[in-house]
Amino acid sequence: MRILGIDVSHYQGSVRWSDVAASDVKFAFAKATEANTAIDATFEQNWRGIQQAGLFRGTYHFGRPAGDPETQAAHFFSVVGQLGFRDLPPVLDLEVADGRSAQQILEWARAFLAKAEALFGRKLMLYTGQFWRGPLGNPNDSFFAERALWLAAYTREQSLVVPASWKRWTFWQYTDGSHNEPARVPGVPPCDQSWFEGSEADLDALCTGEPPVIKPVDCGAADPWPGVHFVWPQTPAVRGTAVKAWQEKLRALGFAIDADGVYGPQSKVACIAFQRSRGLAPDGIVGKATWAAAFAS
């Protein structure tokens, strides 16, 4: 059994997601980020629209191996935020070399995935195809084999070649909307389309299910970490008493920050400064280690 889905970015403009949901499409991926700082102009409306239409939703980061992998992973997470009900695993789109060697790109991808997975609390998927089999030399690597494959290949099924690290594809992007007999999908201009190999129950199994109840986590600090990452940008903004407590702690440590209970751009700048002062990765995200370092000071 196979299920049809699409993926979109700013190239498709404004999508009528209710019309898309009335078709055979059951899932959709939206581009979120690229490189260290770029955010797709339509991500927020697509991310919200996919969910409101009742579709399974996913998102991806277009990787740029010329940039720092952990910075890009943190950027991806800061834009997408915590995942929830019917959210598919986030995706690393790996299809450009940026002048790097095959070995450098593979090391970059490992570092990106490790950082992103620590932030999302989920294993990511990898989107690739000919790029893996050509420029990367088609490596058979057990690290990547542990993650699902979204195969890019605009060809007939009998001509499909799965990259060496995987035995099968989970998603197959079979068309860019013009080649290989795409389906007619209302509400959206021609776009990439993919098959999922399995049933809706299988698709649901890839998702997080109901968001967990977050309980404080004892991380050895005077105040327990609240179990929620503080990130910026995120819509809606992360706010609350835990954010205010962290801001007040940084103010007491001499950092320029307002204790307004909202994690915004000023809080991110202060967070990066604090992380650098403590030898932590300066990603601007308040997670367990950053929280512990602040309250242990």
N, C-alpha and C positions, 0 to 999 in steps of 0.2 A: 504494500500500500504506500502511496506517495501523496504528499500534501504540498500545495502550491503556495509560494510566498514571493515577496518582492523586496528590493532594497532601494532606498532613495537618498538623495542629498539635495543641495541647493539647485542642482541642475534640473530637478523636476518642478521647481517653484512651489506654489501652494497646492497641496494635495487635499482632495475631498475624501477624507478617510471613511466617512459613512458609506460613500459609494463603493470604495474599495472593499469594505467589509461585506457588501451585498453580493460580491462576486465569489469565485471559488477560492480566493486568497484567504489564508488562515493565519499567516504570520508576516511580519515586516521588520526589516532592519533599517535603521536610520544612521547616517554618518554623524558622528559627534565631533571628533577632533582630528587634527593633523599636526605633526611636528610638535614643537614645544609650547605653542601658544594659540594656534589657529582653532577657531570654533566654527562649525558649519552654521551658516546663517539661518537655516531652517530647522536646526536640530530641536530646539525647544518646542516649536509648534508640532513637529512630527512626533516627537517622543510623547507629548501629551495626547495628540490626536490618535495615535495608534492604540494607546490604552483606552481612551474614551470610546473607540469603535469596537472594543472587545476582542481585538486581535492579540495573539502572542507577539511580543515585541523584543527586538534585540538592537544592539548598537555596536559600532565599530570605530576603531582608531586607525587612521592611515599612517602607518609607521614611516618615519624618516631616519634611517640608520646614521645619517650625518649628525644627528642631534643626540643628546644624552638620553639613554633609555629610561632611566628612573624618573627624570623630569617629565618625559612624555607620558609615562604611566600615571604619574601623579596628576598631570594635567587632564588626562582622560577621566580619571576617577572624580576629580574635582568638578568636572562639567556634568557627568552622568549622575553621580551620587550613589546612594545605597540602592540595591536592586530589591524588587518585591515580587508580588504575585504575577505569574505568567510572563516574567522577564527571563529571556533566554540568556545563556552565557555571553558575556561581552567578547568581542572579537578583535584580534590583531590582524589588520590587513597588511600583508607583507608582499609587496610586489615591485619595489624599487630598490636599487643598490646605493644610490647617492655616492657613487665612486668608491664604495667600500668593497673589500674582498669577501668571498663567500664565508670564510671563517669569521671575519669581523662581523658580518651580518648575523650569523648564527649565534655568536656570543651576545650581540646586541639584543636579539630576540629573546634569548634566555633571560637576560637581565630585565627586559621590559616585562615579560610574563611573570617573573618572580615578584617584582614590585607591584604590578597590577593585581595579581592574585592575592597578595597579602592585604591590599586595600579593599578589594571587592569581597573577599572571603569566598571566592568562587574560582574554579579553574576556567581559563579562557579558552576560546576556540581560535583556530588559526585559519585565515583565508589565504589560499595560495593555489598555485597550479603549475603552469609552465615555468614561472619564475623559480620555483623550487627545483624542478627537473632540469632546468637549463643553467642560468647563472649560478645557482647554489650547488650544482653538481649532483643533485638528487641524493642527498645523504639519508641513510637509514639510522635515525637517532631516537633512542628510546624515550628521551625527555619529551620530545614533541609528540611521539606516538601515544603518550598518556592523555593527550588533548584531542578533542574532536576536530575533524577536518571539514572546512567549507571549501569545496573544490571549485575553482574557476576554470571552466572549459566549455567553449562554445562549439561543441561538436556533437555528433551522433553518439548515442550511448555505446554502441559497439566499438567506437574508436576511443573511448575513455581510457586514460592511463592514470592510475592513482599514484601519487608520489611515494617513494620508497619507505618513508617513515610510517605510513599508514597501510592498513589492509583494506579499508573501505572508506567511503565518504559518508558524512552525516547529512550535510547539505551539498547540493550541486547547483551552482550558478550556471545554468545551461544556455542563457541568452542575455544579450544586452538590450533586448527589447526590439531588435530588428532582425537578428540572425536566428536560425535554428527554430523557426516556427513558434514565436512567443504567443502566449495566451492574450486575449483581449481583456484588459483590466480597466473598468471605468474609474473615473475620478483622478487619474494620474496620467501624465504624458508617458510615452514609451520609456521603460526603465528596465533595469536588471531584474530577472526572474530566477527563482531557485526552486528546486524540489527538496523536500525533506523525506528521507527514507524511513517511513514508519507511520504509525497511527497518531491521532490527536493525543491519545494517552501517552504515547512515547514522547511526543513533543512536550507535553506537560511535565514529564519526568525530568526533562532538562532544566526546568525552571525551579525557582526557589520555593514555590508554594506560598502560603501565607507568611507575611513578615513575622519574624520571631519577636517575642516580648523581650526587650532589652533590659538586662539586669546589670547593676553595677559590678565591675570586675576588679578584684583586689590585685593591684599591680605593685604593691609595696610602698605606695605613696601615702601621705597623711590623709588625703581624700581619695576614695576609689575612683578609677576611671569609669565614666558613665556608660561605656560600651558603644558610643556613637562617635564616628569620625567627624571632626569639624573641618569643613572644606569651603572654599570659595573659588569660582562662582558656583552657586547652586540655587535652583528655584524650586520651592521657596527657600529662603536663606535659613541656615541652621541657627536656631535661637533657643533661649531658655536659661534656666538657673545654672545649669552646668557650664554653659558658655560664659555667663557672667562671673562665675566663680574662677574660671580659668583666666579671664581678663583681669580680674582683681588681683590674682596672684602675680601676673606679669607686671601689672602696675607697681606692685610692692617690690618687685625685683628691679624696677627702674626702667622698664620699657614703655615707650609712648603708645598708649592704647586706651580707648574709652571703654569703660565697663558698662556697656549698654545692653549686654545679653544677646547681641546679634553678631554672628561671625561674618564680617564683611571684608572688604579690601584692606582696611587699616589693620584688622586683626591678623590677616594673612601676612602682611609686611612685618608686623611685630613677631609673629610666629617664626618666620624665616630668620629674623635677627636672633631670636632666642635659640633656635636650633643650631645655628652656626656657633653661638657662644658656648654651646654644650657639646660640640662635636657630633651633632646628629645630622642626618641627611636633610638638607634645607628644602623640603618640598612644600612647606606652608600648610601642612595638614596636621591637625592635632589628633594623633592616635595614642595608643597605649604608651609607647615609649616617650613621646613628647610630653604627655600629661604627667607621667611618672617623674620625669626630669624636672618639671616645673615645681611639683608639689614636694619633691625631695630636697629642693633648694632652700 
